[in-house]
Amino acid sequence: MQLRVLTAAVLVGLAPVAGANTLDAYLSKDTAQFTFITDSSAIGFGGADLSFGVFFNDDSDYMLTTGLNVVGVPAGEQPLTFGVGGKAYFGFIDTPDDRFQSVALGGEVRYTIPANMPMYLAAEAYYGPRVTTFGDARDLLDASVRYELEVTPGARGFIGYRYLEADMDRRRDYKMDEHVHFGVRFNF
């Protein structure tokens, strides 16, 4: 509980750092994720998205993330947007009492569905191999897909699926998330 309160305070404290901010939140039957996204100019490096997130599940597992992702549209004004970047994961597994850290590389692809009401299909994946994963884990895979619907210019609703797995020393292929979730994304 203390970790949840501390993380919420940090995310709220980061809100005034930059002008364009996003709060992304999702819930499933057993999991929750809250992510704050801002422009990386807050750390003196503009042109990328800087993210801070907290994840927790019904098994009392927690994970903090931070990432840097550069997003762009390919030449020709296609309805596709691509992004590449990295994330750092700090995981706290309740049973058995395991801890891990991982630096993962990956990216995202987003397709804008041409319609009167803006809709998007998005997929993202990050992989932290054995050489960049430390503590009680050997590697990490974080992959997700989602369908987004823009309700107002500053708010989107979405439904998605996330597969989050760490190959732990004591438990092989420990799945922290493999659920369908519902969420909202606010731009402010």
PyMOL commands that set and color helices and strands:
alter all, ss='L'
color gray80, all
select helices_A, chain A and resi 2-17+40-43+130-132
alter helices_A, ss='H'
color red, helices_A
select strands_A, chain A and resi 21-27+31-39+49-57+62-72+80-93+98-113+119-128+133-135+137-152+155-168+174-187
alter strands_A, ss='S'
color yellow, strands_A
deselect
rebuild
show_as cartoon
